[in-house]
Amino acid sequence: MRFCSVLAVIALLLATVGFAGGASRLEPQAAAAALAVGGGAPVPPPAGARPSPKTFAPLATVGSSFLHTTIDTYTAPMGDVALYAYYARRLGRLGYTTNGSGTACGRAGCLESFWMFSKGANLHDNVILSVRAEGAGSLFSVARELIVVPVRPEDGLVPRDVRRAILTVQASYGPPKTVTRTVTARPALLRLRQIVNAMPLFDFGSRAHACVPYYSGTATVTFETPYGDYRFQETAECAYVRSVGGANLTDVSDRLWRDAARLAGVPAHE
């Protein structure tokens, strides 16, 4: 069976294509969320569609460590194009846009198709329409895939009364070197604290591949407080920060690395 792409599927979202037999996952491996039946789409099925007892998992899925999936399966006297038109129009009214699609083809022809619809700036709300030709109509499923990133634990947030921050910056931009600086200026401490406290938990599953930075450099920031030390470490260009208790946080713009490098007087990459 060969896979014919119809639209370009956003690489960071489409981590698994069920009928292509491929999967891309990152460390740490999270347990896959179970498929729950019911509530697959925020719109009702088309007229003439009937619930089906058959199992039809989505032919595509968003990759996430925090994925929650529900799925409905139906039969209908309609083809894939008509089903797509029905859902695209109604989902569009709710703010969803077509994010990607594909068709599975073999010797018997093209029998399976999918469309992915996404909503929101972070694309955390997705609907996947999967269609398989069956008799004079179609068997199709509508999966609602929501990425719900948990709130950071309170004990991982840096308190206000930071005494100082110890910066250790390792860089290979120019001559390799390691620089250590102590920061006590209140504005700089507040900015560093604001950066780390604003980071959400990192979703390894939403990344298309493991981090192999073109620019190798790390920044470690240790906040000293009356309640203990809070240590954060970032490798440039990897989009995540190792945090208190082994948690990982998202920093797609390398904000912590850039500020730590600037305060340490180390040239930061552009």
Buried (B, 14 or more C-beta within 10 A) or exposed (E): EEBEEEEEBBEBBBBBBBBBEEEBBBEEEBEEBEBEEEEBBBBEBBEEBEEBEEEBBBBBBBBBBBBEBBBBBBBBBBBBEBBBEBBBEBBEEEEBEBBBBBBBBEEEEEBBBBBBBBBEEEBBBBBBBBBBBBEEBBBBBBBBBBBEBEEBEEEBBBBEEBEBBBBBBBBEBEEEEEBEBEBEEEEBBEBBBEBBBEBEBBBBBBBEEEBEBEBBBBBBBBBBBEEEEBBBBBBBBBBBBBBBEEBBBBBEEBBBBBBBBBBBEBEBBE
